[in-house]
Amino acid sequence: MAFLPMVGLGYATFDKATNGGWATKEKLFFVSSQYELDSENFRIYYVHHEGRHFADYSKFPWITGAVLEYRAKLTQLWLSQEPALHLYMFKMAASLASINNAHGYGNWWVDERMDNWQSMSVQQINQEALRLLEESGTLLSEQQLDKEAFFNALPRDDTQQ
């Protein structure tokens, strides 16, 4: 049953995209054929992204999909040697269509919070992502917010809107 999403995504995208891994509250899973195990791709997309989900499930049991994705994407940016590539992909996949679209909504929030990334160095992007990750962790630790309240509580620069 766990492979149905992978098969469906591969079918829908003519094998241009598949799920290479996922996290549950109990363990991590990955499809070894989707990764070169010594690559940054494996390290960032599986170990760190899915690892963040796994850690967050344990630390914040009430956490929801959009918040999980936001934090996992920030983890990718913090630890990546090529964070601008990730930010570009997040921007292209960003969507506010529904807060229940965890990936699209998480992408939108990363893009919203890292809006000046194009003028930043790799190290600056890494550090800003870490700052935002820590900020979101503090917010989650202080109170058990549902996803709408969490995103509403994030500081925003309203002068850009």
Contact map, one row per residue, 1 for C-alpha under 8 A:
11110000000000000000000000000000000000000000000000000000000000000000000000000000000000000000000000000000000000000000000000000000000000000000000000000000000000000
11111100000000000000000000000000000000000000000000000000000000000000000000000000000000000000000000000000000000000000000000000000000000000000000000000000000000000
11111110000000000000000000000000000000000000000000000000000000000000000000000000000000000000000000000000000000000000000000000000000000000000000000000000000000000
11111111000000000000000000000000000000000000000000000000000000000000000000000000000000000000000000000000000000000000000000000000000000000000000000000000000000000
01111111100000000010000000000000000000000000000000000000000000000000000000000000000000000000000000000000000000000000000000000000000000000000000000000000000000000
01111111110000000111000000000000000000000000000000000000000000000000000000000000000000000000000000000000000000000000000000000000000000000000000000000000000000000
00111111111000000100000000000000000000000000000000000000000000000000000000000000000000000000000000000000000000000000000000000000000000000000000000000000000000000
00011111111100000000000000000000000000000000000000000000000000000000000000000000000000000000000000000000000000000000000000000000000000000000000000000000000000000
00001111111110101110000000000000000000000000000000000000000000000000000000000000000000000000000000000000000000000000000000000000000000000000000000000000000000000
00000111111111111100000000000000000000000000000000000000000000000000000000000000000000000000000000000000000000000000000000000000000000000000000000000000000000000
00000011111111100000000000000000000000000000000000000000000000000000000000000000000000000000000000000000000000000000000000000000000000000000000000000000000000000
00000001111111100000000000000000000000000000000000000000000000000000000000000000000000000000000000000000000000000000000000000000000000000000000000000000000000000
00000000111111111000000000000000000000000000000000000000000000000000000000000000000000000000000000000000000000000000000000000000000000000000000000000000000000000
00000000011111111000000000000000000000000000000000000000000000000000000000000000000000000000000000000000000000000000000000000000000000000000000000000000000000000
00000000111111111100000000000000000000000000000000000000000000000000000000000000000000000000000000000000000000000000000000000000000000000000000000000000000000000
00000000010011111100000000000000000000000000000000000000000000000000000000000000000000000000000000000000000000000000000000000000000000000000000000000000000000000
00000000110011111110000000000000000000000000000000000000000000000000000000000000000000000000000000000000000000000000000000000000000000000000000000000000000000000
00000110110000111111000000000000010000000000000000000000000000000000000000000000000000000000000000000000000000000000000000000000000000000000000000000000000000000
00001100100000001111110000000010000000000000000000000000000000000000000000000000000000000000000000000000000000000000000000000000000000000000000000000000000000000
00000100000000000111110000000111011000000000010000000000000000000000000000000000000000000000000000000000000000000000000000000000000000000000000000000000000000000
00000000000000000011111000011110000000000000010001000000000000000000000000000000000000000000000000000000000000000000000000000000000000000000000000000000000000000
00000000000000000011111100011100000000000000010001000000000000000000000000000000000000000000000000000000000000000000000000000000000000000000000000000000000000000
00000000000000000000111111111000000000000000000001101100000000000000000000000000000000000000000000000000000000000000000000000000000000000000000000000000000000000
00000000000000000000011111110000000000000000000000001100100000000000000000000000000000000000000000000000000000000000000000000000000000000000000000000000000000000
00000000000000000000001111100000000000000000000000000100110000000000000000000000000000000000000000000000000000000000000000000000000000000000000000000000000000000
00000000000000000000001111110000000000000000000000000100000000000000000000000000000000000000000000000000000000000000000000000000000000000000000000000000000000000
00000000000000000000001111111000000000000000000000000100000000000000000000000000000000000000000000000000000000000000000000000000000000000000000000000000000000000
00000000000000000000111101111100000000000000000001100100000000000000000000000000000000000000000000000000000000000000000000000000000000000000000000000000000000000
00000000000000000000111000111110000000000000000000000000000000000000000000000000000000000000000000000000000000000000000000000000000000000000000000000000000000000
00000000000000000001110000011111000000000000010000000000000000000000000000000000000000000000000000000000000000000000000000000000000000000000000000000000000000000
00000000000000000011100000001111111000000000000000000000000000000000000000000000000000000000000000000000000000000000000000000000000000000000000000000000000000000
00000000000000000001000000000111111110000000000000000000000000000000000000000000000000000000000000000000000000000000000000000000000000000000000000000000000000000
00000000000000000000000000000011111100000000000000000000000000000000000000000000000000000000000000000000000000000000000000000000000000000000000000000000000000000
00000000000000000101000000000011111100000000000000000000000000000000000000000000000000000000000000000000000000000000000000000000000000000000000000000000000000000
00000000000000000001000000000011111110101100000000000000000000000000000000000000000000000000000000000000000000000000000000000000000000000000000000000000000000000
00000000000000000000000000000001111111101100000000000000000000000000000000000000000000000000000000000000000000000000000000000000000000000000000000000000000000000
00000000000000000000000000000001001111100110000000000000000000000000000000000000000000000000000000000000000000000000000000000000000000000000000000000000000000000
00000000000000000000000000000000000111110110000000000000000000000000000000000000000000000000000000000000000000000000000000000000000000000000000000000000000000000
00000000000000000000000000000000001111111110000000000000000000000000000000000000000000000000000000000000000000000000000000000000000000000000000000000000000000000
00000000000000000000000000000000000001111111000000000000000000000000000000000001000000000000000000000000000000000000000000000000000000000000000000000000000000000
00000000000000000000000000000000001100111111110000000000000000000000000000000000000000000000000000000000000000000000000000000000000000000000000000000000000000000
00000000000000000000000000000000001111111111111000000000000000000000000000000000000000000000000000000000000000000000000000000000000000000000000000000000000000000
00000000000000000000000000000000000011111111111100000000000000000000000000000000000000000000000000000000000000000000000000000000000000000000000000000000000000000
00000000000000000000000000000000000000011111111110000000000000000000000000010011000000000000000000000000000000000000000000000000000000000000000000000000000000000
00000000000000000000000000000000000000001111111111000000000000000000000000010000000000000000000000000000000000000000000000000000000000000000000000000000000000000
00000000000000000001110000000100000000001111111111100000000000000000000000000000000000000000000000000000000000000000000000000000000000000000000000000000000000000
00000000000000000000000000000000000000000111111111100000000000000000000000000000000000000000000000000000000000000000000000000000000000000000000000000000000000000
00000000000000000000000000000000000000000011111111110000000000000000000100110010000000000000000000000000000000000000000000000000000000000000000000000000000000000
00000000000000000000000000000000000000000001111111111000000000000000000110110000000000000000000000000000000000000000000000000000000000000000000000000000000000000
00000000000000000000111000010000000000000000111111111100000000000000000100000000000000000000000000000000000000000000000000000000000000000000000000000000000000000
00000000000000000000001000010000000000000000011111111110000000000000000000000000000000000000000000000000000000000000000000000000000000000000000000000000000000000
00000000000000000000000000000000000000000000000111111111000000000001001100100000000000000000000000000000000000000000000000000000000000000000000000000000000000000
00000000000000000000001100000000000000000000000011111111100000000001100100000000000000000000000000000000000000000000000000000000000000000000000000000000000000000
00000000000000000000001111110000000000000000000001111111110000000000000000000000000000000000000000000000000000000000000000000000000000000000000000000000000000000
00000000000000000000000000000000000000000000000000111111111000000000000000000000000000000000000000000000000000000000000000000000000000000000000000000000000000000
00000000000000000000000000000000000000000000000000011111111110100001000000000000000000000000000000000000000000000000000000000000000000000000000000000000000000000
00000000000000000000000110000000000000000000000000001111111111100000000000000000000000000000000000000000000000000000000000000000000000000000000000000000000000000
00000000000000000000000010000000000000000000000000000111111110000000000000000000000000000000000000000000000000000000000000000000000000000000000000000000000000000
00000000000000000000000000000000000000000000000000000011111110000000000000000000000000000000000000000000000000000000000000000000000000000000000000000000000000000
00000000000000000000000000000000000000000000000000000001111111100000000000000000000000000000000000000000000000000000000000000000000000000001100000000000000000000
00000000000000000000000000000000000000000000000000000001111111100000000000000000000000000000000000000000000000000000000000000000000000000000000000000000000000000
00000000000000000000000000000000000000000000000000000000100111110000000000000000000000000000000000000000000000000000000000000000000000000000000101000000000000000
00000000000000000000000000000000000000000000000000000001100111111011000000000000000000000000000000000000000000000000000000000000000000000000000001100000000000000
00000000000000000000000000000000000000000000000000000000000001111111000000000000000000000000000000000000000000000000000000000000000000000000000001100000000000000
00000000000000000000000000000000000000000000000000000000000000111111100000000000000000000000000000010110000000000000000000000000000000000000000000000000000000000
00000000000000000000000000000000000000000000000000000000000000011111110000000000000000000000000000111110110000000000000000000000000000000000000000100000000000000
00000000000000000000000000000000000000000000000000000000000000111111111000000000000000000000000000000100010000000000000000000000000000000000000000100110000000000
00000000000000000000000000000000000000000000000000011001000000111111111100000000000000000000000000000100010000000000000000000000000000000000000000000000000000000
00000000000000000000000000000000000000000000000000001000000000001111111110000000000000000000000000000110011000000000000000000000000000000000000000000000000000000
00000000000000000000000000000000000000000000000000000000000000000111111111000000000000000000000000000010111011000000000000000000000000000000000000000000000000000
00000000000000000000000000000000000000000000000000010000000000000011111111100000000000000000000000000000000000000000000000000000000010010000000000000000000000000
00000000000000000000000000000000000000000000000111011000000000000001111111110000000000000000000000000000000000000000000000000000000000000000000000000000000000000
00000000000000000000000000000000000000000000000010000000000000000000111111111000000000000000000000000000011001000000000000000000000000000000000000000000000000000
00000000000000000000000000000000000000000000000000000000000000000000011111111100000000000000000000000000000001000000000000000000110110000000000000000000000000000
00000000000000000000000000000000000000000000000110010000000000000000001111111110000000000000000000000000000000000000000000000000110010000000000000000000000000000
00000000000000000000000000000000000000000001100110000000000000000000000111111111001001000000000000000000000000000000000000000000000000000000000000000000000000000
00000000000000000000000000000000000000000000000000000000000000000000000011111111011001100000000000000000000000000000000000001100110000000000000000000000000000000
00000000000000000000000000000000000000000000000000000000000000000000000001111111001000000000000000000000000000000000000000001111110000000000000000000000000000000
00000000000000000000000000000000000000000001000100000000000000000000000000111111100000000000000000000000000000000000000000000100000000000000000000000000000000000
00000000000000000000000000000000000000010001000000000000000000000000000000011111111000000000000000000000000000000000000000000100000000000000000000000000000000000
00000000000000000000000000000000000000000000000000000000000000000000000000000011111000000000000000000000000000000000000001000000000000000000000000000000000000000
00000000000000000000000000000000000000000000000000000000000000000000000000001001111111000000000000000000000000000000000001000000000000000000000000000000000000000
00000000000000000000000000000000000000000000000000000000000000000000000000011101111111100000000000000000000000000000000001001100000000000000000000000000000000000
00000000000000000000000000000000000000000000000000000000000000000000000000000000011111110000000000000000000000000000110001001000000000000000000000000000000000000
00000000000000000000000000000000000000000000000000000000000000000000000000000000011111111000000000000000000000000000000000000000000000000000000000000000000000000
00000000000000000000000000000000000000000000000000000000000000000000000000011000011111111100000000000000000000000000000000000000000000000000000000000000000000000
00000000000000000000000000000000000000000000000000000000000000000000000000001000001111111110000000000000000001100000100000000000000000000000000000000000000000000
00000000000000000000000000000000000000000000000000000000000000000000000000000000000111111111000000000000000000000000000000000000000000000000000000000000000000000
00000000000000000000000000000000000000000000000000000000000000000000000000000000000011111111100000000000000000000000000000000000000000000000000000000000000000000
00000000000000000000000000000000000000000000000000000000000000000000000000000000000001111111110000000000001101100000000000000000000000000000000000000000000000000
00000000000000000000000000000000000000000000000000000000000000000000000000000000000000111111110000000000001100100000000000000000000000000000000000000000000000000
00000000000000000000000000000000000000000000000000000000000000000000000000000000000000011111110000000000000000000000000000000000000000000000000000000000000000000
00000000000000000000000000000000000000000000000000000000000000000000000000000000000000001111111000000001001100000000000000000000000000000000000000000000000000000
00000000000000000000000000000000000000000000000000000000000000000000000000000000000000000111111100000011111100100000000000000000000000000000000000000000000000000
00000000000000000000000000000000000000000000000000000000000000000000000000000000000000000000111111001001101100000000000000000000000000000000000000000000000000000
00000000000000000000000000000000000000000000000000000000000000000000000000000000000000000000011111100001100100000000000000000000000000000000000000000000000000000
00000000000000000000000000000000000000000000000000000000000000000000000000000000000000000000001111101000100000000000000000000000000000000000000000000000000000000
00000000000000000000000000000000000000000000000000000000000000000000000000000000000000000000001111111000100000000000000000000000000000000000000000000000000000000
00000000000000000000000000000000000000000000000000000000000000000100000000000000000000000000000111111100100000000000000000000000000000000000000000010000000000000
00000000000000000000000000000000000000000000000000000000000000001100000000000000000000000000000001111100100000000000000000000000000000000000000000000000000000000
00000000000000000000000000000000000000000000000000000000000000000100000000000000000000000000001011111111100000000000000000000000000000000000000000000000000000000
00000000000000000000000000000000000000000000000000000000000000001111100000000000000000000000000000111111110000000000000000000000000000000000000000000000000000000
00000000000000000000000000000000000000000000000000000000000000001100110000000000000000000000010000001111111000000000000000000000000000000000000000000000000000000
00000000000000000000000000000000000000000000000000000000000000000000000000000000000000000000111100001111111100000000000000000000000000000000000000000000000000000
00000000000000000000000000000000000000000000000000000000000000000100010000000000000000000000011111111111111110000000000000000000000000000000000000000000000000000
00000000000000000000000000000000000000000000000000000000000000000111110010000000000000000000010000000111111111000000000000000000000000000000000000000000000000000
00000000000000000000000000000000000000000000000000000000000000000000110010000000000000000110111000000011111111100000000000000000000000000000000000000000000000000
00000000000000000000000000000000000000000000000000000000000000000000000000000000000000000110111100000001111111110000000000000000000000000000000000000000000000000
00000000000000000000000000000000000000000000000000000000000000000000010000000000000000000000000000000000111111111000000000000000000000000000000000000000000000000
00000000000000000000000000000000000000000000000000000000000000000000010011000000000000100100000000000000011111111100000000000000000000000000000000000000000000000
00000000000000000000000000000000000000000000000000000000000000000000000000000000000000100110010000000000001111111110000000000000000000000000000000000000000000000
00000000000000000000000000000000000000000000000000000000000000000000000000000000000000000000000000000000000111111110000000000000000000000000000000000000000000000
00000000000000000000000000000000000000000000000000000000000000000000000000000000000000000000000000000000000011111110000000000000000000000000000000000000000100000
00000000000000000000000000000000000000000000000000000000000000000000000000000000000000000000000000000000000001111111100000000001100000000000000000000000000000000
00000000000000000000000000000000000000000000000000000000000000000000000000000000000000000000000000000000000000111111110000000000000000000000000000000000000000000
00000000000000000000000000000000000000000000000000000000000000000000000000000000000000000000000000000000000000000111111100000000000000000000000000000000000000000
00000000000000000000000000000000000000000000000000000000000000000000000000000000000100100000000000000000000000000111111100001000000000000000000000000000000000000
00000000000000000000000000000000000000000000000000000000000000000000000000000000000100000000000000000000000000000011111100000000000000000000000000000000000000000
00000000000000000000000000000000000000000000000000000000000000000000000000000000000000000000000000000000000000000001111110000000000000000000000000000000000000000
00000000000000000000000000000000000000000000000000000000000000000000000000000000000000000000000000000000000000000001111111111000000000000000000000000000000000000
00000000000000000000000000000000000000000000000000000000000000000000000000000000000000000000000000000000000000000000001111111000000000000000000000000000000000000
00000000000000000000000000000000000000000000000000000000000000000000000000000000111100000000000000000000000000000000000111111100000000000000000000000000000000000
00000000000000000000000000000000000000000000000000000000000000000000000000000000000000000000000000000000000000000000000111111110000000000000000000000000000000000
00000000000000000000000000000000000000000000000000000000000000000000000000000000000000000000000000000000000000000000000111111111000000000000000000000000000000000
00000000000000000000000000000000000000000000000000000000000000000000000000001100001100000000000000000000000000000000100111111111100000000000000000000000000000000
00000000000000000000000000000000000000000000000000000000000000000000000000001111001000000000000000000000000000000000000001111111110000000000000000000000000000000
00000000000000000000000000000000000000000000000000000000000000000000000000000100000000000000000000000000000000000000000000111111111000000000000000000000000000000
00000000000000000000000000000000000000000000000000000000000000000000000000000100000000000000000000000000000000000100000000011111111100000000000000000000000000000
00000000000000000000000000000000000000000000000000000000000000000000000001101100000000000000000000000000000000000100000000001111111110000000000000000000000000000
00000000000000000000000000000000000000000000000000000000000000000000000001101100000000000000000000000000000000000000000000000111111111000000000000000000000000000
00000000000000000000000000000000000000000000000000000000000000000000000000000000000000000000000000000000000000000000000000000011111111100000000000000000000000000
00000000000000000000000000000000000000000000000000000000000000000000000001000000000000000000000000000000000000000000000000000001111111110000000000000000000000000
00000000000000000000000000000000000000000000000000000000000000000000001001100000000000000000000000000000000000000000000000000000111111111000000000000000000000000
00000000000000000000000000000000000000000000000000000000000000000000000000000000000000000000000000000000000000000000000000000000011111111100000000000000000000000
00000000000000000000000000000000000000000000000000000000000000000000000000000000000000000000000000000000000000000000000000000000001111111110000000000000000000000
00000000000000000000000000000000000000000000000000000000000000000000001000000000000000000000000000000000000000000000000000000000000111111111000000000000010000000
00000000000000000000000000000000000000000000000000000000000000000000000000000000000000000000000000000000000000000000000000000000000011111111100000000000000000000
00000000000000000000000000000000000000000000000000000000000000000000000000000000000000000000000000000000000000000000000000000000000001111111110000000000000000000
00000000000000000000000000000000000000000000000000000000000000000000000000000000000000000000000000000000000000000000000000000000000000111111111000000100000000000
00000000000000000000000000000000000000000000000000000000000100000000000000000000000000000000000000000000000000000000000000000000000000011111111110000100000000000
00000000000000000000000000000000000000000000000000000000000100000000000000000000000000000000000000000000000000000000000000000000000000001111111100000000000000000
00000000000000000000000000000000000000000000000000000000000000000000000000000000000000000000000000000000000000000000000000000000000000000111111100000000000000000
00000000000000000000000000000000000000000000000000000000000000000000000000000000000000000000000000000000000000000000000000000000000000000011111110000000000000000
00000000000000000000000000000000000000000000000000000000000001000000000000000000000000000000000000000000000000000000000000000000000000000001111111000000000000000
00000000000000000000000000000000000000000000000000000000000000000000000000000000000000000000000000000000000000000000000000000000000000000001001111111100000000000
00000000000000000000000000000000000000000000000000000000000001110000000000000000000000000000000000000000000000000000000000000000000000000000000111111100000000000
00000000000000000000000000000000000000000000000000000000000000110110000000000000000000000000000000000000000000000000000000000000000000000000000011111110000000000
00000000000000000000000000000000000000000000000000000000000000000000000000000000000000000000000000100000000000000000000000000000000000000000000011111111000000000
00000000000000000000000000000000000000000000000000000000000000000000000000000000000000000000000000000000000000000000000000000000000000000000000011111111100000000
00000000000000000000000000000000000000000000000000000000000000000010000000000000000000000000000000000000000000000000000000000000000000000011000011111111110000000
00000000000000000000000000000000000000000000000000000000000000000010000000000000000000000000000000000000000000000000000000000000000000000000000000111111110000000
00000000000000000000000000000000000000000000000000000000000000000000000000000000000000000000000000000000000000000000000000000000000000000000000000011111110000000
00000000000000000000000000000000000000000000000000000000000000000000000000000000000000000000000000000000000000000000000000000000000000000000000000001111111000000
00000000000000000000000000000000000000000000000000000000000000000000000000000000000000000000000000000000000000000000000000000000000000010000000000000111111100000
00000000000000000000000000000000000000000000000000000000000000000000000000000000000000000000000000000000000000000000000000000000000000000000000000000000111110000
00000000000000000000000000000000000000000000000000000000000000000000000000000000000000000000000000000000000000001000000000000000000000000000000000000000011111000
00000000000000000000000000000000000000000000000000000000000000000000000000000000000000000000000000000000000000000000000000000000000000000000000000000000001111110
00000000000000000000000000000000000000000000000000000000000000000000000000000000000000000000000000000000000000000000000000000000000000000000000000000000000111111
00000000000000000000000000000000000000000000000000000000000000000000000000000000000000000000000000000000000000000000000000000000000000000000000000000000000011111
00000000000000000000000000000000000000000000000000000000000000000000000000000000000000000000000000000000000000000000000000000000000000000000000000000000000011111
00000000000000000000000000000000000000000000000000000000000000000000000000000000000000000000000000000000000000000000000000000000000000000000000000000000000001111
